[in-house]
Amino acid sequence: MFMIKASTICTYRYLASLAFAMLFVLFSCEEDNENPDFVLSAPVQIASFQINGVNGTIDQKSGAIVFSLPYNSNVSAVTPTVELPAGATISPAITTPTNFGQEVEYTVVNGNLYKKYKVRVQILQPILRFALNGVEGAIDHANKTISVVLPSGTNVSALTPEIEVSTGVSINPASGAPQDFSSPKVYTITAGNRSEEYTVTVSLQTVGLNVAFLGVAANRGALTNPDEKAAADWLFSKFSDAAYLSFDEIIGGRDLNQFDVIWWHHDAAMELPGVALEAKAVNALKNYRAAGGNLLLTTFAARYLETLNVIPQGKGPNNVFGDFPPAGFVDQNSSWGISFKGHEDHPIFAGLQTYETGKAYLLEKGTFRLNHVAWWFLPEWGGYGNGAGWRQQTGGVNLASEAWDDQLNGRVGIAEFPGNGTSDGNVVVIVFGAYDWFNEPDANGTPSQANAFRSNIERLTENSIKYLAE
């Protein structure tokens, strides 16, 4: 009698399994040879895709085909030219004129294989760049405006602009022609039989107002959240005496009384960072406000109100939510706005571009958004009932709600909390999902269109800072 080691048994089992697998492959191959119509090697990649004679950029991995076409291009009924591999078909049919004003999906089929492609067309704007003294202007194509903020003391009576326009576009006055920008200047662009006017407004940086941009990062250059960085970049371009302030500096004992306003725009997370909750930071900011200092808290920073005892405990924002990259979405149907009915004369809303009295858009339809919200939901939660109930329980003044809420009884999206007594400073919060400084690419990496209403976000913020500093 002899014995077989366990390792030998395992070896036999392995060899048996291998033999079975080889037989399976052999018979499978014979079966495939008996079905020659089952094709798994046919090419399905589009070699080229043209619109109006222009080749699109094809990403074979993602299936994205992207075009950048000249200003004034008509893509409402275009028959594309497509080069397909031999034997392949495409649907929808490319012989039918197609509207490329919106994304179009195609499917290429060859044998038993298929591949999907999405065609996106971007029409270039007429004015690509407008700069004065090396300072880039902010171009709002939707409203045909260009704003340039120059250092305080700049002589604006004879400035020479540097202008870049799209192919086929002319502009008058021309680039390099000196102009007096002490009042708004109108520029006319022409392409073919189409003409439009852009109004250029030059303003000077605000001086003598010390405003700090508060953040978790050690310095402004270390900001990583794109929304916070965009907000800080705007602040430093607009206010000559702006300074960056970190929580670590506050904990380290930095004197806060030098600042007229401290602005914390917290967009990176719904929860407040631990460093902001440290006793030294909290006490320093409480003392700052008690001495007359003013705070602007935007997006998730509004949750700091309870920590600083600006409002009673349990009365902070009761509806906090939002997406984070790569999540997010595009609302193609509606621009998002606010209603400040009854507060049209409040300094915070001065100069906003409105679409009707007491209403303004902040976020244009078709623009990517994360919808970061930290507001108060009045009717259903918190026992507030309506705006009056909220005011009575929080001590705040509700200034704006969603665009549909003309009575300001549904949401609180902008509010102020005046100091109690003669010394406490004022606090303003802005917490709409439409208060979006940076519009991220979508999950596929496709850049968002520019937000045509960002100028309203800038004006609202500038007004708030100046109002607080009064």
SULMO-V388944 format. One record per residue. PHI is phi in whole degrees, -180 to 180 (none if undefined). Layout:
PHI
PHI
This chain:
none
-127
-120
-107
-65
-58
-63
-71
-61
-61
-65
-62
-61
-61
-66
-63
-62
-64
-64
-63
-62
-67
-63
-61
-63
-61
-69
-64
-63
-64
-66
-63
-66
-82
-128
-66
-78
-85
-103
-119
-125
-76
-73
-131
-91
-70
-81
-156
-141
-118
-129
52
80
-104
-79
-83
-89
-105
-104
-66
-72
-91
83
-86
-121
-117
-122
-123
-106
-61
-54
77
-68
-103
-120
-76
-151
-117
-100
-75
-110
-127
-103
-108
-69
-58
87
-89
-125
-137
-138
-61
-64
-82
-84
-96
-56
-126
-88
-96
-71
-133
-63
-122
-104
-121
-124
-101
-122
-148
64
-100
-115
-146
-146
-100
-129
-120
-101
-121
-118
-111
-90
-63
-76
-67
-107
-93
-157
-142
-133
-129
53
82
-96
-74
-85
-91
-99
-107
-71
-64
-103
58
-131
-133
-119
-128
-107
-110
-58
-57
91
-66
-80
-100
-79
-151
-102
-108
-79
-106
-126
-119
-122
-70
-59
85
-110
-115
-137
-138
-61
-80
-59
91
-88
-60
-140
-94
-103
-69
-137
-54
-117
-96
-114
-109
-106
-134
-143
64
-98
-113
-132
-143
-114
-114
-103
-101
-120
-111
-128
-108
-58
-77
-117
79
-123
-93
-121
-111
-98
-88
-156
-79
-62
-65
-154
-60
-65
-92
-62
-113
-70
-64
-70
-65
-65
-63
-65
-65
-60
-63
-59
-72
-79
-96
-115
-66
-103
-69
-140
-93
-132
-100
-63
-62
-66
-63
-62
-76
101
-61
-71
-92
-70
-75
-99
-72
-142
-116
-112
-114
-106
-108
-122
-74
-158
-68
-81
-73
-68
-58
-64
-74
-98
-65
-55
-64
-68
-63
-66
-64
-74
-62
-65
-60
-68
-62
-90
104
-72
-118
-124
-116
-117
-124
56
-69
-64
-62
-70
-77
-57
-68
-59
-88
60
-72
-129
-62
-60
85
-113
-76
-51
-107
-141
-118
-163
151
-96
-136
-53
-85
-69
127
-161
-122
-94
-81
-102
-137
-82
-98
-140
-131
-116
-124
-56
90
-125
-60
-91
-69
-57
-62
-101
-63
80
-67
-79
-108
-103
-161
-57
78
-140
-146
-89
-116
-138
-77
-60
87
-99
-64
-148
-103
58
-81
-127
-146
-112
-105
-99
-85
-67
-88
-122
85
71
-82
84
-158
-61
-64
-64
-64
-62
-67
-87
-106
80
-94
-120
-80
-107
-155
-133
-65
-60
-80
-98
-70
-89
58
-109
-103
-138
-120
-111
-135
-152
-128
-128
-61
-66
-90
96
-96
-114
-59
-79
-92
-131
-120
-123
-131
-135
-74
-64
-79
-81
-126
-78
-135
-106
-66
-65
-79
-63
-89
87
-76
-61
-76
-65
-70
-81
-66
-106
-63
-60
-70
-64
-64
-65
-60
-71
-60
-60
-64
-65
-67
-63
-65
-81
-63
